Amino acid sequence: MREQLELIKQNALAALDAAQTPAALEELRVKLLGKKGELTAVLKMMGKLSPEERPVMGQMANAVRSEIEAKLEQCKASIGARALEAKLASEAIDVTIPGDTVELGHQHPMNMVLQEIKDIFVGMGYTVVDGPEVELADYNFTRLNIEQGHPARDRSDTFYFDDQDSVLLRTQTSPMQIRFMEEHKPPLCMLAPGRVFRKDEADATHSPMFHQIEGLVVAENITMGDLKGALITIMNKIYGHDAQVRFRPHHFPFTEPSCEMDMQCHKCHGTGEIDGNVCSTCHGEGWIELLGAGMVHPDVLRSCGIDPEKYSGFAFGIGLERTAMGRLKITDLRLIFDNDVRFLSQF
């Protein structure tokens, strides 16, 4: 048995030295030290030895096992080191080669114009607030004097969540008028930018999702003159003092009197046509509607606990996309939502 143990050791050490891969080492470990391995088979024969020989052979067998295990670990470390060295050599980086230029992004043109508008209003004393996009019909319509049966509440225009038409994606940022006046008392100045949703067809000036900027001022002795003065000042700051705007009478249930403000089309410069063809941006009108506005209806003030005999106010809702179109000379609103890098990189 002594000779057999010595032969197993010599063959094992030689085989381990010749192994080149972790898989080969594992195969040798099982062959030599496993339950059915060569050394285990020899140890099973110790029962046939005399009592005097067993301790001697047992000690020798343990020494052989220890030497094989030590050699196995040594070979594992050696093969691992060679593999790592080969990997590092194959993945070496030449630090002298110029790297790729990383282009820094910038704000979306919509956010650029929105931030500019916010800065203008904050400078005029307005507080910027935010509100829910999923709104109650009570805030979006009823408390803004838009009663049941009004065309604005029709399912063909509005995205509802329930059969009772009581929860919807807000169609305007005007509900923030009610929410703000519930929590604040006059004098107050509020600006509420945000996304709104209507079932509009997507064309050069419409989108089912767009952004509005709601403004509200309530104090004593506020007049329509204050509204026009504020809006003209704002447009001059955005478009320059040569900006051409006009006011048209209109009707909104939550303001009385009401108006809309248009800006001269930046593409056709008010002519309504380009090279003899109808301007696709303003549809031949020569003007682009920017916002609706008016004096806050007394019933709206009253529903928020504000005395309309003492206080008055004005409100307006600016279309951010159309404002950005004029500010950045964009001819088709859909370009804003396409996320085409070739378009966005121009700004």
JOCORVEN-V924262 format. One record per backbone hydrogen bond with DSSP energy under -0.5 kcal/mol. CO is the residue of the C=O (numbers start at 0). NH is the residue of the N-H. E is the energy in kcal/mol with one decimal. If there is no record, write none. Layout:
BEGIN
co->CO nh->NH e->E
co->CO nh->NH e->E
END
This chain:
BEGIN
co->0 nh->4 e->-2.5
co->1 nh->5 e->-2.2
co->2 nh->6 e->-2.3
co->3 nh->7 e->-2.1
co->4 nh->8 e->-2.2
co->5 nh->9 e->-2.3
co->6 nh->10 e->-2.5
co->7 nh->11 e->-2.4
co->8 nh->12 e->-2.7
co->9 nh->13 e->-2.1
co->10 nh->14 e->-2.4
co->11 nh->15 e->-2.6
co->12 nh->16 e->-1.9
co->13 nh->17 e->-1.3
co->14 nh->18 e->-1.0
co->20 nh->24 e->-1.9
co->21 nh->25 e->-2.3
co->22 nh->26 e->-2.0
co->23 nh->27 e->-1.9
co->24 nh->28 e->-2.4
co->25 nh->29 e->-2.1
co->26 nh->30 e->-2.0
co->27 nh->31 e->-2.6
co->28 nh->32 e->-3.0
co->28 nh->33 e->-0.6
co->29 nh->33 e->-1.2
co->30 nh->37 e->-2.1
co->31 nh->38 e->-1.7
co->31 nh->39 e->-0.5
co->33 nh->36 e->-2.0
co->36 nh->40 e->-2.1
co->37 nh->41 e->-1.6
co->38 nh->42 e->-2.2
co->39 nh->43 e->-1.6
co->41 nh->44 e->-1.5
co->42 nh->45 e->-1.6
co->43 nh->46 e->-0.6
co->44 nh->47 e->-1.8
co->45 nh->48 e->-1.5
co->49 nh->52 e->-0.6
co->49 nh->53 e->-1.7
co->50 nh->54 e->-0.7
co->51 nh->55 e->-0.6
co->52 nh->56 e->-2.8
co->53 nh->57 e->-3.0
co->54 nh->58 e->-2.3
co->55 nh->59 e->-2.0
co->56 nh->60 e->-2.8
co->57 nh->61 e->-2.2
co->58 nh->62 e->-1.8
co->59 nh->63 e->-2.3
co->60 nh->64 e->-2.4
co->61 nh->65 e->-2.5
co->62 nh->66 e->-2.2
co->63 nh->67 e->-2.4
co->64 nh->68 e->-2.7
co->65 nh->69 e->-2.4
co->66 nh->70 e->-2.1
co->67 nh->71 e->-2.4
co->68 nh->72 e->-2.2
co->69 nh->73 e->-2.1
co->70 nh->74 e->-2.4
co->71 nh->75 e->-2.2
co->72 nh->76 e->-2.2
co->73 nh->77 e->-2.1
co->74 nh->78 e->-2.8
co->75 nh->79 e->-2.4
co->76 nh->80 e->-2.2
co->77 nh->81 e->-2.1
co->78 nh->82 e->-2.4
co->79 nh->83 e->-2.3
co->80 nh->84 e->-2.3
co->81 nh->85 e->-2.3
co->82 nh->86 e->-2.3
co->83 nh->87 e->-2.7
co->84 nh->88 e->-2.0
co->85 nh->89 e->-2.2
co->86 nh->90 e->-1.9
co->88 nh->91 e->-0.8
co->92 nh->94 e->-1.1
co->93 nh->96 e->-1.7
co->100 nh->102 e->-0.7
co->107 nh->111 e->-2.3
co->108 nh->112 e->-2.2
co->109 nh->113 e->-2.6
co->110 nh->114 e->-2.7
co->111 nh->115 e->-2.0
co->112 nh->116 e->-2.6
co->113 nh->117 e->-2.8
co->114 nh->118 e->-2.4
co->115 nh->119 e->-1.8
co->116 nh->120 e->-2.4
co->117 nh->121 e->-3.1
co->118 nh->122 e->-2.0
co->119 nh->123 e->-0.7
co->120 nh->123 e->-0.8
co->120 nh->125 e->-2.3
co->121 nh->124 e->-1.6
co->125 nh->127 e->-0.5
co->126 nh->190 e->-2.9
co->132 nh->134 e->-0.8
co->132 nh->169 e->-2.9
co->134 nh->167 e->-2.6
co->135 nh->138 e->-0.7
co->135 nh->139 e->-2.6
co->136 nh->140 e->-2.6
co->136 nh->141 e->-1.6
co->137 nh->142 e->-3.0
co->140 nh->143 e->-1.7
co->140 nh->145 e->-2.4
co->141 nh->144 e->-1.6
co->144 nh->146 e->-1.0
co->146 nh->149 e->-1.8
co->149 nh->152 e->-2.0
co->150 nh->153 e->-1.5
co->153 nh->156 e->-1.7
co->153 nh->157 e->-1.1
co->156 nh->198 e->-1.6
co->157 nh->159 e->-0.9
co->158 nh->168 e->-2.4
co->161 nh->164 e->-1.2
co->165 nh->136 e->-2.6
co->166 nh->160 e->-3.0
co->166 nh->161 e->-0.7
co->167 nh->134 e->-2.9
co->167 nh->169 e->-0.6
co->169 nh->196 e->-2.7
co->172 nh->175 e->-1.9
co->173 nh->176 e->-2.4
co->173 nh->177 e->-0.7
co->174 nh->178 e->-2.3
co->175 nh->179 e->-2.4
co->176 nh->180 e->-2.4
co->177 nh->181 e->-1.9
co->178 nh->182 e->-0.9
co->179 nh->182 e->-0.6
co->179 nh->183 e->-1.7
co->187 nh->217 e->-2.3
co->188 nh->126 e->-1.8
co->189 nh->215 e->-2.4
co->190 nh->128 e->-2.9
co->191 nh->213 e->-2.3
co->193 nh->211 e->-2.6
co->195 nh->209 e->-2.2
co->197 nh->199 e->-2.2
co->200 nh->202 e->-0.6
co->202 nh->205 e->-0.5
co->203 nh->332 e->-3.3
co->205 nh->202 e->-1.3
co->207 nh->197 e->-2.4
co->209 nh->195 e->-3.3
co->210 nh->319 e->-2.0
co->210 nh->320 e->-0.5
co->211 nh->193 e->-2.1
co->211 nh->213 e->-0.5
co->212 nh->317 e->-2.4
co->213 nh->191 e->-3.3
co->214 nh->315 e->-1.9
co->215 nh->189 e->-2.9
co->216 nh->313 e->-1.8
co->217 nh->186 e->-0.7
co->217 nh->187 e->-2.5
co->218 nh->221 e->-0.7
co->218 nh->311 e->-2.6
co->222 nh->226 e->-1.4
co->223 nh->227 e->-2.5
co->224 nh->228 e->-2.5
co->225 nh->229 e->-2.4
co->226 nh->230 e->-2.5
co->227 nh->231 e->-2.6
co->228 nh->232 e->-2.1
co->229 nh->233 e->-2.3
co->230 nh->234 e->-2.6
co->231 nh->235 e->-2.3
co->232 nh->236 e->-1.8
co->233 nh->237 e->-1.9
co->234 nh->238 e->-3.3
co->235 nh->239 e->-1.5
co->239 nh->242 e->-1.6
co->242 nh->244 e->-0.7
co->243 nh->263 e->-2.7
co->245 nh->261 e->-2.5
co->247 nh->259 e->-2.4
co->249 nh->257 e->-0.7
co->251 nh->254 e->-1.4
co->253 nh->296 e->-2.5
co->254 nh->251 e->-0.6
co->256 nh->294 e->-2.2
co->257 nh->249 e->-1.6
co->258 nh->292 e->-3.0
co->259 nh->247 e->-2.8
co->260 nh->289 e->-2.6
co->260 nh->290 e->-1.6
co->261 nh->245 e->-1.9
co->262 nh->287 e->-3.0
co->264 nh->268 e->-1.3
co->267 nh->270 e->-1.3
co->271 nh->278 e->-2.1
co->273 nh->276 e->-2.0
co->276 nh->273 e->-3.1
co->278 nh->282 e->-1.0
co->278 nh->283 e->-0.7
co->281 nh->284 e->-1.6
co->285 nh->264 e->-2.4
co->287 nh->262 e->-2.6
co->289 nh->318 e->-2.8
co->290 nh->260 e->-2.5
co->291 nh->316 e->-2.6
co->292 nh->258 e->-2.9
co->293 nh->314 e->-2.6
co->294 nh->255 e->-3.0
co->296 nh->299 e->-0.9
co->296 nh->300 e->-1.8
co->297 nh->301 e->-2.8
co->298 nh->302 e->-2.1
co->299 nh->303 e->-0.7
co->300 nh->303 e->-1.0
co->300 nh->305 e->-2.4
co->301 nh->304 e->-1.7
co->305 nh->307 e->-0.6
co->306 nh->309 e->-1.1
co->306 nh->310 e->-2.6
co->311 nh->218 e->-2.5
co->312 nh->295 e->-2.3
co->313 nh->216 e->-2.6
co->314 nh->293 e->-1.8
co->315 nh->214 e->-3.1
co->316 nh->291 e->-1.4
co->317 nh->212 e->-2.0
co->317 nh->319 e->-0.8
co->318 nh->322 e->-2.1
co->319 nh->323 e->-2.9
co->320 nh->324 e->-2.4
co->321 nh->325 e->-1.9
co->322 nh->326 e->-2.4
co->323 nh->327 e->-2.8
co->324 nh->328 e->-0.8
co->324 nh->329 e->-2.0
co->331 nh->334 e->-1.7
co->332 nh->335 e->-1.6
co->332 nh->336 e->-0.5
co->333 nh->336 e->-0.9
co->333 nh->337 e->-0.8
co->338 nh->340 e->-0.6
co->339 nh->342 e->-0.9
co->339 nh->343 e->-2.7
co->340 nh->344 e->-2.6
co->342 nh->345 e->-1.6
co->343 nh->346 e->-1.6
END
